[in-house]
Amino acid sequence: MSDFAGMEDLLQDFLTESSELLSEVDNKLVELEKRPDDRALLNDIFRGFHTIKGGAGFLNVDAMVSLCHRTENLFDKLRNGELKLTPEIMDEILMATGAVRDMFGAMAQSRLPAPVDPSLLERLDNVLEGKELYATSAAVAPPAPSVATPASPASSPQPNGEEHNWQQLYDVLLDQAPSASASSEPQVIESTATVIETKPAAPVAQVADPMLSLKPAAAVPATTAQRAQSNAASQQLSTQETTIRIDTVRLDQVLNLSGEIGLTKNRLTTLRSDIMSGKMDTGTLKALDEAIGQLDLLVGDLQNAVMKTRMQPIGRLFQKYPRLARDLARQMGKDVELIISGEETELDKTMLEDLNDPLVHLVRNAVDHGIETTEERIAAGKPAKAVVELSATQVGDHIRIEITDDGRGMRPDVIRRKAIEKGLIDIETANSLDDKQSLQLIFLPGFSTKDQISSVSGRGVGMDVVKTNIQKLNGRVDIQSIVGDGSRFTISLPLTLAILPVLVVKVCDQPFAVPLAMVREIITIRQEQVQEVSGRATIVVRDEILSVRSLANLIGWEEVQVPQFGVLMQSAEHSFILAVDSFIGRDDVVIKPLQHIRPKGIAGATLSGDGSIVLVLDMEDLLASTHADHSAIKTSRFAQDLV
């Protein structure tokens, strides 16, 4: 039976509000360590603990009330000048906030939290009494939030992956193609003012074959590796979070557009009746054309308005990281400041949740690997305090997130050597890589420059998780690094996963969609342009030698004709030309994953305007599955035909 029987709604409201408040308190504590005499900060933190204590008291959570009361008294002494803030005292305060967060995790499971560790209460009492903390900073320093170590994506088997027959898949899809009509389950509105409950929508279309249930991408549950959180409590809270705070102005816009669409629907119904009765004059047809055009504009506006209701400021994610960077830096004896900018930039809420793990790994790696020790920085003529910058900006229809540090930078030659030592690449492949490609080796499963495994790093999992999760969000990661000056990781993401801009191409009379984000340009392939270089078909485009990959060859189909067109593709590691038979055009599609069946190189499926099914390609996965080594592409039959 629940320990909070009859108070479930109050409990959920308390957890939602107090969790955000505690995150704000954590960030202000990090700021307070830089400005210990800032009375405004001290008052804000005091009020934060007081608010949490009040809510906990209303819910009869005595353990939390006792802990918050002690911490509240400590801040009262700090703001009155009776105590002076030291790093050791700050460690105890942060341990207290960590204990409160653990209690939130227990309460999220509708049970009263366990009593607080008596040693923590004793140390807080000692601080209040003015006693000196004798524990060393290394012992007192709170452990940096850790990320659950996921299994490497490369080792996790995928059902029906590599052996699936593409033609058979397409035959099944086309035989069982759904009708153009779609039924959808309406979203449940919990409060028209601020909150919408995010329940998974029903599929836009159902495929008769039970193995091929098409389902909205945003509703697909992520794996444990993708959802790994800093601790069990945050995992519990994240799974409970099913609401979004929405500005009422945005909901009003959706309501107004819905009303306009209703009026246009009535107009179309009237015109339909006129046409069915035989009224086919020029005026009626013109009115029909205008009504359809108006409906097209309204539906587009409604789609954009609904997408905006899912957009959340990325600052809600960023606010977790100052505490993480501070704790890890203190644990490692480094002096690091995390500077955050662009918190107001908005991103799809579903993407925010999946973006947490990559950013945690990148911030931790910057502090652990990128930043030198204080002694090394001083010896190199750098300021003792290192700076890590985390920023977000919107560039067109994409979000750009950058993690920059002023540390030691990365040496491509060392990365190549480590990759060879760990058996991830051979010497021949290593010699063919330039510096930019060498930096990408850090994303290989099992890669690490650390010889000793620690609680922070060394297992070669973190950066693999970064790349895998970013690719699942249809994004990419680029690296820039200068030895001695630092490194910059740039993540580029679409604004939302719900709608994907694609280029629809044709191969062997079958349509395929490729993400438009990877497309640089479209070219015509002439036989005299194709040359064979090291056994590969290549074309020189503006002094850049690019390999030519036949899409038919990649998916294992027989080419019925020599491809005449090429799509210049840009992936994270390299550029290449994708040879296709023809083009259908650009489109914005709603991608539906294929449930229970996952061919290599398939991101999902979508419906074209005529109701037929089009497979959406995952180019990174397709290239990786057709050849383990991207740098050594064998000559295909396409190349042999052209050369």
C-alpha positions as semicolon CSV with decimal commas, in nm:
position;residue;x (nm);y (nm);z (nm)
1;M;0,000;0,000;0,000
2;S;0,125;0,350;-0,077
3;D;0,271;0,554;0,210
4;F;0,105;0,858;0,051
5;A;-0,247;0,715;0,008
6;G;-0,493;0,991;-0,075
7;M;-0,214;1,241;-0,146
8;E;-0,094;1,116;-0,488
9;D;-0,174;1,440;-0,671
10;L;-0,007;1,651;-0,402
11;L;0,294;1,420;-0,407
12;Q;0,336;1,451;-0,785
13;D;0,308;1,831;-0,771
14;F;0,563;1,842;-0,489
15;L;0,813;1,622;-0,675
16;T;0,781;1,820;-0,999
17;E;0,824;2,161;-0,836
18;S;1,079;2,061;-0,572
19;S;1,301;1,873;-0,818
20;E;1,331;2,184;-1,034
21;L;1,385;2,398;-0,724
22;L;1,660;2,166;-0,597
23;S;1,837;2,182;-0,935
24;E;1,828;2,562;-0,914
25;V;1,965;2,543;-0,559
26;D;2,251;2,321;-0,679
27;N;2,348;2,574;-0,945
28;K;2,328;2,863;-0,700
29;L;2,549;2,670;-0,459
30;V;2,814;2,641;-0,730
31;E;2,785;3,018;-0,787
32;L;2,797;3,082;-0,413
33;E;3,134;2,908;-0,392
34;K;3,268;3,177;-0,628
35;R;3,090;3,461;-0,441
36;P;3,058;3,346;-0,077
37;D;2,956;3,693;0,046
38;D;2,667;3,736;-0,201
39;R;2,371;3,789;0,032
40;A;2,117;3,768;-0,250
41;L;2,241;3,419;-0,339
42;L;2,240;3,315;0,027
43;N;1,882;3,434;0,065
44;D;1,769;3,254;-0,252
45;I;1,925;2,926;-0,137
46;F;1,777;2,969;0,212
47;R;1,430;3,020;0,063
48;G;1,477;2,715;-0,161
49;F;1,548;2,484;0,134
50;H;1,264;2,645;0,331
51;T;1,015;2,580;0,049
52;I;1,123;2,215;0,015
53;K;1,101;2,173;0,393
54;G;0,749;2,315;0,397
55;G;0,627;2,075;0,127
56;A;0,795;1,780;0,296
57;G;0,631;1,872;0,626
58;F;0,288;1,884;0,463
59;L;0,349;1,531;0,331
60;N;0,481;1,416;0,673
61;V;0,828;1,328;0,541
62;D;1,007;1,382;0,872
63;A;1,350;1,269;0,749
64;M;1,353;1,536;0,477
65;V;1,219;1,801;0,716
66;S;1,500;1,728;0,963
67;L;1,773;1,743;0,697
68;C;1,640;2,061;0,534
69;H;1,600;2,224;0,876
70;R;1,967;2,168;0,961
71;T;2,077;2,298;0,622
72;E;1,846;2,596;0,659
73;N;2,003;2,679;0,996
74;L;2,349;2,652;0,841
75;F;2,258;2,910;0,574
76;D;2,105;3,133;0,837
77;K;2,445;3,140;1,011
78;L;2,623;3,201;0,680
79;R;2,409;3,500;0,586
80;N;2,439;3,643;0,939
81;G;2,817;3,620;0,925
82;E;2,840;3,364;1,208
83;L;3,003;3,112;0,972
84;K;3,244;3,151;0,683
85;L;3,190;2,931;0,379
86;T;3,476;2,689;0,308
87;P;3,510;2,413;0,044
88;E;3,463;2,153;0,320
89;I;3,137;2,312;0,436
90;M;3,018;2,333;0,075
91;D;3,090;1,961;0,036
92;E;2,858;1,886;0,328
93;I;2,586;2,112;0,187
94;L;2,606;1,939;-0,151
95;M;2,591;1,600;0,020
96;A;2,272;1,722;0,187
97;T;2,117;1,820;-0,148
98;G;2,219;1,479;-0,285
99;A;2,045;1,309;0,007
100;V;1,731;1,515;-0,060
101;R;1,740;1,408;-0,424
102;D;1,768;1,043;-0,317
103;M;1,461;1,097;-0,101
104;F;1,274;1,230;-0,404
105;G;1,353;0,900;-0,574
106;A;1,194;0,702;-0,289
107;M;0,890;0,930;-0,285
108;A;0,849;0,887;-0,661
109;Q;0,781;0,520;-0,579
110;S;0,510;0,627;-0,331
111;R;0,706;0,525;-0,023
112;L;0,855;0,721;0,264
113;P;1,233;0,771;0,232
114;A;1,472;0,600;0,473
115;P;1,629;0,803;0,756
116;V;1,926;1,019;0,664
117;D;2,277;0,883;0,715
118;P;2,354;0,971;1,082
119;S;2,714;1,062;0,993
120;L;2,588;1,334;0,756
121;L;2,361;1,477;1,026
122;E;2,649;1,466;1,273
123;R;2,880;1,656;1,037
124;L;2,610;1,919;0,976
125;D;2,564;1,957;1,352
126;N;2,942;1,996;1,390
127;V;2,939;2,274;1,131
128;L;2,652;2,447;1,309
129;E;2,844;2,427;1,637
130;G;3,152;2,574;1,474
131;K;3,361;2,259;1,505
132;E;3,638;2,201;1,252
133;L;3,585;1,932;0,987
134;Y;3,888;1,706;1,018
135;A;3,811;1,486;0,715
136;T;4,034;1,548;0,419
137;S;3,884;1,712;0,116
138;A;3,926;1,395;-0,085
139;A;3,719;1,203;0,167
140;V;3,460;1,472;0,215
141;A;3,423;1,569;-0,150
142;P;3,097;1,431;-0,285
143;P;3,151;1,180;-0,561
144;A;3,081;1,317;-0,903
145;P;2,747;1,192;-1,037
146;S;2,821;0,873;-1,227
147;V;2,657;0,743;-1,541
148;A;2,544;0,384;-1,560
149;T;2,779;0,194;-1,785
150;P;2,574;0,071;-2,081
151;A;2,652;-0,219;-2,303
152;S;2,832;-0,119;-2,617
153;P;2,587;-0,073;-2,905
154;A;2,820;-0,266;-3,128
155;S;2,780;-0,577;-2,915
156;S;2,403;-0,566;-2,873
157;P;2,229;-0,793;-3,122
158;Q;1,943;-0,659;-3,329
159;P;1,660;-0,891;-3,426
160;N;1,630;-0,967;-3,793
161;G;1,912;-0,726;-3,862
162;E;2,180;-0,820;-4,104
163;E;2,014;-1,123;-4,263
164;H;1,685;-0,958;-4,354
165;N;1,601;-0,961;-4,723
166;W;1,531;-0,610;-4,848
167;Q;1,318;-0,717;-5,141
168;Q;1,110;-0,944;-4,918
169;L;1,067;-0,656;-4,673
170;Y;0,951;-0,423;-4,946
171;D;0,719;-0,688;-5,091
172;V;0,556;-0,735;-4,751
173;L;0,523;-0,361;-4,698
174;L;0,374;-0,300;-5,041
175;D;0,138;-0,598;-5,019
176;Q;0,014;-0,478;-4,681
177;A;0,020;-0,106;-4,757
178;P;-0,219;0,082;-4,528
179;S;-0,497;0,301;-4,651
180;A;-0,446;0,674;-4,662
181;S;-0,707;0,728;-4,393
182;A;-0,563;0,744;-4,044
183;S;-0,703;0,719;-3,698
184;S;-0,529;0,873;-3,402
185;E;-0,593;0,871;-3,031
186;P;-0,632;1,230;-2,902
187;Q;-0,385;1,365;-2,653
188;V;-0,524;1,389;-2,300
189;I;-0,522;1,750;-2,181
190;E;-0,465;1,766;-1,806
191;S;-0,480;2,142;-1,775
192;T;-0,556;2,380;-2,059
193;A;-0,353;2,643;-1,881
194;T;-0,009;2,489;-1,845
195;V;0,024;2,113;-1,869
196;I;-0,040;1,847;-2,133
197;E;0,003;1,481;-2,048
198;T;0,230;1,322;-2,306
199;K;0,067;0,989;-2,383
200;P;0,195;0,799;-2,687
201;A;-0,028;0,867;-2,985
202;A;-0,188;0,587;-3,178
203;P;-0,019;0,495;-3,505
204;V;-0,112;0,705;-3,804
205;A;-0,162;0,387;-4,002
206;Q;-0,173;0,017;-3,919
207;V;-0,004;-0,252;-4,127
208;A;-0,199;-0,576;-4,145
209;D;0,109;-0,789;-4,080
210;P;0,147;-0,798;-3,698
211;M;0,525;-0,790;-3,739
212;L;0,508;-0,443;-3,893
213;S;0,331;-0,215;-3,650
214;L;0,417;0,142;-3,747
215;K;0,455;0,363;-3,444
216;P;0,545;0,734;-3,395
217;A;0,915;0,785;-3,339
218;A;0,865;0,995;-3,029
219;A;0,672;0,714;-2,864
220;V;0,943;0,450;-2,900
221;P;1,085;0,368;-2,554
222;A;1,459;0,412;-2,533
223;T;1,693;0,140;-2,413
224;T;1,857;0,137;-2,074
225;A;2,182;0,255;-2,230
226;Q;2,010;0,558;-2,383
227;R;1,825;0,643;-2,061
228;A;2,114;0,591;-1,818
229;Q;2,094;0,858;-1,548
230;S;2,339;0,980;-1,289
231;N;2,177;0,770;-1,014
232;A;1,876;0,552;-0,942
233;A;1,674;0,837;-0,802
234;S;1,700;1,046;-1,116
235;Q;1,604;0,741;-1,319
236;Q;1,286;0,703;-1,116
237;L;1,201;1,069;-1,148
238;S;1,260;1,073;-1,523
239;T;1,028;0,780;-1,581
240;Q;0,757;0,956;-1,377
241;E;0,780;1,279;-1,577
242;T;0,489;1,271;-1,820
243;T;0,393;1,638;-1,827
244;I;0,511;1,945;-2,015
245;R;0,475;2,306;-1,904
246;I;0,331;2,505;-2,191
247;D;0,277;2,877;-2,233
248;T;-0,099;2,941;-2,257
249;V;-0,033;3,168;-2,557
250;R;0,078;2,861;-2,754
251;L;-0,231;2,666;-2,653
252;D;-0,450;2,961;-2,758
253;Q;-0,280;2,955;-3,098
254;V;-0,357;2,582;-3,137
255;L;-0,719;2,645;-3,037
256;N;-0,759;2,932;-3,284
257;L;-0,611;2,729;-3,570
258;S;-0,839;2,436;-3,484
259;G;-1,137;2,671;-3,514
260;E;-1,017;2,801;-3,852
261;I;-0,972;2,446;-3,979
262;G;-1,326;2,364;-3,865
263;L;-1,463;2,653;-4,069
264;T;-1,264;2,544;-4,374
265;K;-1,392;2,188;-4,329
266;N;-1,751;2,319;-4,332
267;R;-1,675;2,510;-4,653
268;L;-1,533;2,194;-4,817
269;T;-1,838;1,994;-4,706
270;T;-2,066;2,247;-4,876
271;L;-1,859;2,243;-5,196
272;R;-1,861;1,862;-5,192
273;S;-2,241;1,863;-5,177
274;D;-2,254;2,109;-5,468
275;I;-2,021;1,897;-5,680
276;M;-2,209;1,575;-5,596
277;S;-2,531;1,742;-5,710
278;G;-2,372;1,819;-6,047
279;K;-2,264;2,178;-5,994
280;M;-1,930;2,184;-6,178
281;D;-1,910;2,543;-6,302
282;T;-1,588;2,745;-6,298
283;G;-1,686;2,936;-5,985
284;T;-1,740;2,617;-5,784
285;L;-1,409;2,465;-5,894
286;K;-1,226;2,789;-5,815
287;A;-1,385;2,800;-5,470
288;L;-1,280;2,437;-5,414
289;D;-0,922;2,517;-5,512
290;E;-0,915;2,817;-5,275
291;A;-1,059;2,613;-4,986
292;I;-0,802;2,337;-5,035
293;G;-0,521;2,594;-5,048
294;Q;-0,653;2,756;-4,729
295;L;-0,671;2,416;-4,559
296;D;-0,312;2,340;-4,663
297;L;-0,188;2,663;-4,503
298;L;-0,389;2,609;-4,185
299;V;-0,272;2,250;-4,143
300;G;0,089;2,364;-4,184
301;D;0,040;2,637;-3,924
302;L;-0,131;2,393;-3,687
303;Q;0,150;2,144;-3,729
304;N;0,407;2,410;-3,640
305;A;0,199;2,527;-3,343
306;V;0,166;2,173;-3,207
307;M;0,539;2,118;-3,249
308;K;0,603;2,435;-3,047
309;T;0,401;2,295;-2,757
310;R;0,663;2,019;-2,733
311;M;0,953;2,263;-2,732
312;Q;1,127;2,322;-2,400
313;P;1,421;2,550;-2,311
314;I;1,745;2,354;-2,310
315;G;1,839;2,535;-1,989
316;R;1,630;2,280;-1,799
317;L;1,886;2,022;-1,909
318;F;2,192;2,244;-1,874
319;Q;2,112;2,328;-1,510
320;K;2,223;1,977;-1,406
321;Y;2,582;2,020;-1,519
322;P;2,740;2,296;-1,303
323;R;2,705;2,071;-0,999
324;L;2,839;1,771;-1,193
325;A;3,143;1,966;-1,317
326;R;3,210;2,112;-0,973
327;D;3,195;1,776;-0,793
328;L;3,413;1,598;-1,047
329;A;3,671;1,878;-1,055
330;R;3,694;1,877;-0,676
331;Q;3,722;1,499;-0,670
332;M;4,015;1,519;-0,913
333;G;4,181;1,817;-0,747
334;K;4,123;2,051;-1,042
335;D;3,994;2,408;-1,053
336;V;3,729;2,420;-1,328
337;E;3,454;2,670;-1,405
338;L;3,160;2,567;-1,627
339;I;3,017;2,859;-1,824
340;I;2,670;2,809;-1,974
341;S;2,503;3,018;-2,245
342;G;2,200;2,986;-2,471
343;E;1,978;2,833;-2,201
344;E;1,671;2,986;-2,366
345;T;1,723;2,786;-2,688
346;E;1,429;2,549;-2,733
347;L;1,437;2,182;-2,831
348;D;1,184;1,899;-2,853
349;K;1,121;1,757;-2,504
350;T;1,175;1,399;-2,621
351;M;1,516;1,498;-2,756
352;L;1,606;1,673;-2,431
353;E;1,564;1,347;-2,241
354;D;1,781;1,150;-2,486
355;L;2,042;1,426;-2,497
356;N;2,124;1,403;-2,128
357;D;2,364;1,107;-2,151
358;P;2,580;1,246;-2,435
359;L;2,617;1,582;-2,261
360;V;2,700;1,419;-1,927
361;H;2,977;1,218;-2,095
362;L;3,114;1,521;-2,282
363;V;3,121;1,744;-1,974
364;R;3,283;1,468;-1,767
365;N;3,539;1,399;-2,041
366;A;3,624;1,769;-2,066
367;V;3,697;1,784;-1,692
368;D;3,866;1,442;-1,671
369;H;4,059;1,415;-1,999
370;G;4,067;1,766;-2,145
371;I;4,161;1,982;-1,847
372;E;4,514;1,957;-1,708
373;T;4,601;1,963;-1,340
374;T;4,658;2,303;-1,182
375;E;5,035;2,245;-1,176
376;E;5,042;2,151;-1,547
377;R;4,840;2,460;-1,641
378;I;5,068;2,693;-1,449
379;A;5,376;2,529;-1,603
380;A;5,225;2,580;-1,949
381;G;5,158;2,949;-1,877
382;K;4,782;2,907;-1,851
383;P;4,551;3,044;-1,580
384;A;4,515;2,805;-1,287
385;K;4,136;2,804;-1,328
386;A;4,025;2,610;-1,635
387;V;3,713;2,700;-1,829
388;V;3,463;2,463;-1,988
389;E;3,191;2,629;-2,197
390;L;2,854;2,472;-2,276
391;S;2,642;2,665;-2,524
392;A;2,335;2,617;-2,743
393;T;2,218;2,818;-3,044
394;Q;1,957;2,773;-3,314
395;V;2,097;2,778;-3,667
396;G;1,820;2,754;-3,926
397;D;1,618;2,440;-3,861
398;H;1,893;2,287;-3,646
399;I;2,021;2,326;-3,291
400;R;2,396;2,354;-3,240
401;I;2,537;2,257;-2,900
402;E;2,906;2,318;-2,829
403;I;3,122;2,189;-2,544
404;T;3,456;2,373;-2,541
405;D;3,749;2,347;-2,302
406;D;4,083;2,529;-2,279
407;G;4,273;2,216;-2,182
408;R;4,550;2,010;-2,336
409;G;4,376;1,926;-2,663
410;M;4,397;1,593;-2,844
411;R;4,688;1,454;-3,046
412;P;4,572;1,263;-3,356
413;D;4,890;1,053;-3,363
414;V;4,834;0,935;-3,004
415;I;4,472;0,850;-3,084
416;R;4,576;0,644;-3,388
417;R;4,840;0,462;-3,182
418;K;4,593;0,381;-2,904
419;A;4,336;0,256;-3,155
420;I;4,598;0,022;-3,303
421;E;4,707;-0,100;-2,957
422;K;4,350;-0,187;-2,868
423;G;4,297;-0,371;-3,195
424;L;4,024;-0,133;-3,315
425;I;4,197;-0,057;-3,647
426;D;4,498;-0,194;-3,832
427;I;4,816;-0,005;-3,921
428;E;4,720;0,031;-4,288
429;T;4,390;0,193;-4,199
430;A;4,558;0,421;-3,945
431;N;4,806;0,545;-4,204
432;S;4,522;0,636;-4,441
433;L;4,346;0,861;-4,187
434;D;4,400;1,235;-4,175
435;D;4,393;1,428;-3,846
436;K;4,019;1,501;-3,860
437;Q;3,934;1,137;-3,924
438;S;4,172;1,031;-3,649
439;L;3,984;1,241;-3,394
440;Q;3,667;1,049;-3,483
441;L;3,835;0,728;-3,362
442;I;3,753;0,826;-3,004
443;F;3,392;0,729;-3,077
444;L;3,483;0,365;-3,147
445;P;3,346;0,114;-2,891
446;G;3,621;0,023;-2,648
447;F;3,848;0,320;-2,728
448;S;4,016;0,495;-2,436
449;T;4,344;0,677;-2,388
450;K;4,351;0,579;-2,022
451;D;4,574;0,286;-1,928
452;Q;4,409;0,252;-1,585
453;I;4,034;0,213;-1,537
454;S;3,890;0,450;-1,275
455;S;3,542;0,525;-1,145
456;V;3,530;0,815;-1,391
457;S;3,673;0,678;-1,715
458;G;3,888;0,424;-1,890
459;R;3,636;0,165;-2,008
460;G;3,593;0,306;-2,358
461;V;3,215;0,333;-2,333
462;G;3,139;0,703;-2,284
463;M;3,218;0,848;-2,627
464;D;3,060;0,548;-2,797
465;V;2,738;0,634;-2,612
466;V;2,771;0,996;-2,725
467;K;2,789;0,913;-3,094
468;T;2,525;0,638;-3,081
469;N;2,269;0,853;-2,900
470;I;2,330;1,157;-3,119
471;Q;2,286;0,947;-3,433
472;K;1,958;0,812;-3,296
473;L;1,844;1,174;-3,279
474;N;1,938;1,221;-3,648
475;G;2,227;1,444;-3,544
476;R;2,603;1,444;-3,584
477;V;2,911;1,524;-3,375
478;D;3,213;1,713;-3,507
479;I;3,545;1,760;-3,327
480;Q;3,801;2,038;-3,344
481;S;4,112;2,022;-3,130
482;I;4,441;2,210;-3,107
483;V;4,719;2,057;-2,901
484;G;4,781;2,280;-2,600
485;D;4,478;2,504;-2,662
486;G;4,182;2,275;-2,602
487;S;3,901;2,095;-2,783
488;R;3,554;2,172;-2,915
489;F;3,276;1,919;-2,964
490;T;2,991;2,044;-3,182
491;I;2,657;1,860;-3,180
492;S;2,411;1,943;-3,459
493;L;2,050;1,830;-3,408
494;P;1,717;1,884;-3,585
495;L;1,466;2,092;-3,390
496;T;1,230;1,798;-3,356
497;L;1,216;1,427;-3,428
498;A;0,848;1,436;-3,517
499;I;0,908;1,569;-3,870
500;L;1,212;1,476;-4,079
501;P;1,309;1,662;-4,399
502;V;1,416;1,401;-4,656
503;L;1,523;1,365;-5,017
504;V;1,326;1,088;-5,190
505;V;1,528;0,895;-5,450
506;K;1,457;0,593;-5,670
507;V;1,659;0,275;-5,715
508;C;1,530;-0,020;-5,919
509;D;1,191;0,156;-5,939
510;Q;1,162;0,161;-5,558
511;P;1,155;0,487;-5,360
512;F;1,386;0,548;-5,065
513;A;1,421;0,854;-4,840
514;V;1,756;0,986;-4,719
515;P;1,785;1,253;-4,442
516;L;1,818;1,595;-4,600
517;A;2,060;1,701;-4,327
518;M;2,327;1,479;-4,488
519;V;2,270;1,608;-4,843
520;R;2,514;1,869;-4,971
521;E;2,415;1,878;-5,337
522;I;2,290;1,673;-5,632
523;I;2,512;1,604;-5,932
524;T;2,489;1,424;-6,266
525;I;2,727;1,130;-6,303
526;R;2,906;1,108;-6,637
527;Q;3,103;0,799;-6,727
528;E;3,413;0,998;-6,821
529;Q;3,423;1,159;-6,474
530;V;3,452;0,829;-6,285
531;Q;3,803;0,707;-6,210
532;E;3,929;0,407;-6,019
533;V;4,155;0,495;-5,725
534;S;4,286;0,210;-5,506
535;G;4,008;-0,015;-5,627
536;R;3,733;0,239;-5,563
537;A;3,512;0,434;-5,799
538;T;3,576;0,806;-5,739
539;I;3,478;1,143;-5,880
540;V;3,661;1,471;-5,830
541;V;3,423;1,748;-5,718
542;R;3,585;2,091;-5,680
543;D;3,929;1,940;-5,612
544;E;3,784;1,694;-5,357
545;I;3,819;1,322;-5,435
546;L;3,495;1,148;-5,336
547;S;3,417;0,777;-5,347
548;V;3,102;0,670;-5,531
549;R;2,867;0,431;-5,352
550;S;2,580;0,270;-5,539
551;L;2,263;0,261;-5,328
552;A;2,156;-0,061;-5,500
553;N;2,493;-0,213;-5,412
554;L;2,464;-0,098;-5,049
555;I;2,129;-0,270;-4,998
556;G;2,233;-0,582;-5,189
557;W;2,010;-0,542;-5,495
558;E;2,105;-0,613;-5,855
559;E;2,148;-0,294;-6,055
560;V;1,908;-0,287;-6,348
561;Q;2,083;0,016;-6,498
562;V;2,394;0,224;-6,448
563;P;2,302;0,509;-6,207
564;Q;2,294;0,849;-6,375
565;F;2,265;1,075;-6,070
566;G;2,461;1,125;-5,751
567;V;2,379;1,274;-5,410
568;L;2,681;1,431;-5,245
569;M;2,643;1,311;-4,883
570;Q;2,821;1,447;-4,576
571;S;2,844;1,220;-4,272
572;A;3,037;1,281;-3,951
573;E;3,343;1,089;-4,072
574;H;3,357;1,149;-4,444
575;S;3,191;1,267;-4,764
576;F;3,085;1,042;-5,050
577;I;2,856;1,031;-5,353
578;L;2,546;0,812;-5,333
579;A;2,462;0,689;-5,685
580;V;2,087;0,656;-5,761
581;D;1,866;0,606;-6,065
582;S;1,643;0,913;-6,029
583;F;1,485;1,161;-5,789
584;I;1,128;1,213;-5,672
585;G;1,192;1,528;-5,469
586;R;1,217;1,683;-5,125
587;D;0,956;1,610;-4,859
588;D;0,885;1,653;-4,488
589;V;0,784;1,317;-4,347
590;V;0,664;1,166;-4,021
591;I;0,892;0,868;-3,965
592;K;0,745;0,545;-3,823
593;P;0,983;0,283;-3,680
594;L;0,921;-0,079;-3,780
595;Q;0,834;-0,271;-3,465
596;H;0,976;-0,623;-3,414
597;I;1,178;-0,597;-3,733
598;R;1,494;-0,392;-3,782
599;P;1,685;-0,436;-4,108
600;K;2,033;-0,287;-4,111
601;G;2,032;0,062;-4,251
602;I;1,659;0,127;-4,202
603;A;1,555;0,413;-3,973
604;G;1,183;0,352;-4,033
605;A;0,910;0,402;-4,289
606;T;0,679;0,680;-4,400
607;L;0,376;0,726;-4,623
608;S;0,406;0,918;-4,948
609;G;0,135;1,143;-5,084
610;D;-0,021;0,860;-5,285
611;G;-0,041;0,634;-4,977
612;S;0,251;0,408;-5,069
613;I;0,522;0,319;-4,815
614;V;0,873;0,463;-4,845
615;L;1,164;0,328;-4,639
616;V;1,376;0,591;-4,465
617;L;1,747;0,503;-4,475
618;D;1,988;0,530;-4,183
619;M;2,297;0,603;-4,390
620;E;2,549;0,570;-4,106
621;D;2,413;0,229;-4,009
622;L;2,390;0,121;-4,373
623;L;2,751;0,209;-4,445
624;A;2,871;0,044;-4,125
625;S;2,677;-0,277;-4,193
626;T;2,794;-0,314;-4,554
627;H;3,160;-0,269;-4,469
628;A;3,325;-0,256;-4,127
629;D;3,600;-0,033;-4,256
630;H;3,477;0,290;-4,415
631;S;3,819;0,382;-4,540
632;A;3,865;0,071;-4,757
633;I;3,571;0,047;-4,998
634;K;3,588;-0,228;-5,253
635;T;3,503;-0,172;-5,616
636;S;3,134;-0,247;-5,672
637;R;2,979;-0,375;-5,993
638;F;2,869;-0,016;-6,045
639;A;3,231;0,097;-6,046
640;Q;3,331;-0,185;-6,278
641;D;3,058;-0,086;-6,521
642;L;3,170;0,275;-6,528
643;V;3,548;0,243;-6,525
